[in-house]
Amino acid sequence: MTYLTQINETVAYLRQQFAMPIETGIVLGTGLGGLAKEIIAEKIIDYVNIPHFPVSTVDGHKGKLWIGQLHGKRVMVMQGRFHYYEGYSMRQIALPMYVMKKLGIQQVFMSNAAGGLNPTFQLGDLMLITDHISLFLPDNPLRGENFEELGTRFPDMSETYTKHLLEKALTIGKKLALPLQQGVYVAVQGAMLETKAEYRLLQSIGADTVGMSTIPEVIAAHHCGLNVFAVSVVTDLCYEPYIKKVTLEDFVAAAKKAEPALQKLFIEML
């Protein structure tokens, strides 16, 4: 079965589950699934029941697809995502983006929990991602056969994060007095945290936050023509003298504290 066939079968299943259209897709990262509580749900589907969808295996990722109304706008919300370190292929991770596009969704908002590499960042900061560096190399969700109905063979990535959405977020930040950082997100394979030397390396190549997700989805979303907006929530500090031993529970706790500000931003963006 081809990748395109898998996408089309997933789309066909979801079209039977709820009414169209939906304009916005949202992907919620580690510890950031609380936005789903704001949704007037029309349908909640466990990932395990969706053909060809991977299943979230990490704490803090509920593994549910919500369809409903969020402050008057119809949305599809992924409460939990998939990661390369879980053993999934890049194409499996990217599949929901192509599904969203084929369902008629026009824009996707993403969030992630990330380490703060920029020494001006503080715990709980929200960073608008303006660019990224992928260290998932040599793998990539576009590796392999290209299907022209999904996107061009060699998509230009010089403006991956949609400018008018970034500008809108900055305007909202000023209006709501939400401090918003901007910067470059770097993604690594995981599933371990970096050494101090690796943190210094990542800083030296121009990264402001570091995580283990998001970029595969962003590449696919941009490839198929979705408008992309993404935010890192700084859940630990990765610069001296603040580097310390942290656990997943620490990340989730820090994300929960920052989540109300992220929710306000996403709701206003809609």
KADA-V942189 format. One record per run of one state. SS is the DSSP state (alpha for helix, beta for strand, coil for the rest). FROM is the first residue (numbers start at 0). TO is the last residue. If there is no record, write none. Layout:
ss=[SS	SS]
from=[FROM	FROM]
to=[TO	TO]
//
This chain:
ss=[coil	alpha	coil	beta	coil	alpha	coil	beta	alpha	coil	beta	coil	beta	coil	alpha	coil	alpha	coil	beta	coil	beta	coil	alpha	coil	beta	coil	alpha	coil	beta	coil	alpha	coil	beta	coil	alpha	coil]
from=[0	2	15	23	28	32	38	39	46	49	63	70	72	79	83	86	89	102	106	116	125	134	162	176	179	187	195	204	208	211	214	223	226	237	247	269]
to=[1	14	22	27	31	37	38	45	48	62	69	71	78	82	85	88	101	105	115	124	133	161	175	178	186	194	203	207	210	213	222	225	236	246	268	269]
//
